[in-house]
Amino acid sequence: MSQAVLTAASYAPFDLKNLSGGDTAWVLASASLVLLMTPALAFFYGGMVRAKHTLGMLMQNFAAMAIVSVTWVVIGFTLAFGGTGRYLGDLHYLLLHNIADVVPTLGEAQTMPTIVFVAFQLTFAIITPALITGSTADRWKFGAFIAFVSAWSILIYAPVAHWVFNGYGFLNQSMQSAGKFFAEDFAGGTVVHINAGAAGLAMALVLGRRRGWPRENMRGHNIPFVMLGAGLLWFGWFGFNAGSALAANGLAGYAWMNTNTATATAMLGWLIVEKVRYGKSTALGAASGAVAGLVAITPCAGFVSVTGALVIGLLAGVGCAFAISLKNRLGYDDSLDVVGVHFVGGWIGTLSVGFFSTDAINSLANNGIFYGGGGKYAGWNLLLHQFEAAAVVSVFSFVGTFVIAKVIGLVMKTRVTEEEEVTGLDQSIHGETAYDFGTLTGSGGHFAPAAAASRERVQA
């Protein structure tokens, strides 16, 4: 988040003299772009699962949109951005009461109505638990998923957002004397990607492996869906990163260009790794590489130059291409490589800030190691703070997720039965199928209902 230097704050009504129509319009447009990313993610993941689980994946992502839209306005936003506490916000904005008051972490720098900031941050809160579904594909009961997202969005996401995105949070406290910050995360490398990646690993361990993994062929059934989802994610990510400037200004322009540059180089890096290792560069690899670049540039977008973005993207594309092999070596079933792409990519991006951050791009940034560090040890201190933030979020999210899942498991089943998994989540949980394999009738040219729901396992 782009933030001003903080001073002692108290709630006060937003001063309309500070209102910028351009900033307001840009942040609302960015919120809409980021909201699109969750349906895009649904198609990205939906194409990577077997046909019989497609609707199950789409339903979980769309359900996340509905659930978090409620929890965020009821209590999530106020816990994340209310007050000036070190570890958690107050209840000033409970049920969006007092929404005419400025957000303390923005203070006099706020140039849009508070409700606009609420909307923008809502979209981040939605996509983070949606990302987790990639680790648990094919085996999470829908009811248990609903309960999990309801609890996780309040107990895990909101505190982490407060620690990192709120300038008063203990991982991002204002250094008043220098006007800098302890840890830098422009748009959510820790809050979104490391958080979701650690949670995805915990849930993969709680639910266990898919039936037949890794012996059976479980390749995705619809690569065009994957490419469509990746393309829409790339498009929506401009709102994710450039929108985090919270203003229609040059910093948003740098964030936009850095996002596109890192995504492109990451995709190329992934394809090179595939060609060297396997002799072929795949469409799935291109889509995965692009997402890896988007993930890694997220914490860096408003702190690094385009040159830095080139290097960060390449590191992410190559690093994540190798990281997805970890699940086979360590034996955890991260179905769609959330750990390998989002957790590892988030770590790469978060640590890269310590090397490539420069106040030539953002006056509030600390200079990283490659830019002089702003002092004899300042660059290394920044890298240390980046590591601390990533480590704290990793541990908190993993342990907290594990506990939430276990508690839910005490009152309801969290994993589908073997029969439901073999049949497919679409038919067994939702009573429908993604594709109609029925035959044409002899009259009228309409599709006749299938005599029985198909149980075919369509694989690439």
Secondary structure, DSSP 4 states (H G I P E B T S, - for coil): ---PPP------B--GGG--HHHHHHHHHHHHHHHHHHHHHHHHHHHHS-GGGHHHHHHHHHHHHHHHHHHIIIIIHHHHHSSS-SS---STTGGGTTTTBPPTTTGGG--S-HHHHHHHHHHHHHHHHHHHTTTSTTTB-HHHHHHHHHHHIIIIIHHHHHHHHSTTSTTS-EETTTTEESS--SS-IIIIIIHHHHHHHHHHHHH-PPTTTTTS----S-HHHHHHHHHHHHHHHHHHHHGGG-SSSHHHHHHHHHHHHHHHHHHHHHHHHHHHHHS---HHHHHHHHHHHHHHHTTTTTTS-HHHHHHHHHHHHHHHHHHTTHHHHHT---TT-HIIIIIHHHHHHHHHHHHH--TTT-TTSPP-GGGTTTSTTHHHHHHHHHHHHHHHHHHHHHHHHHHHHHHHHHHS--B--HHHHHH-HHHHHHS--SS----B-SSTTPBPPPSS--------
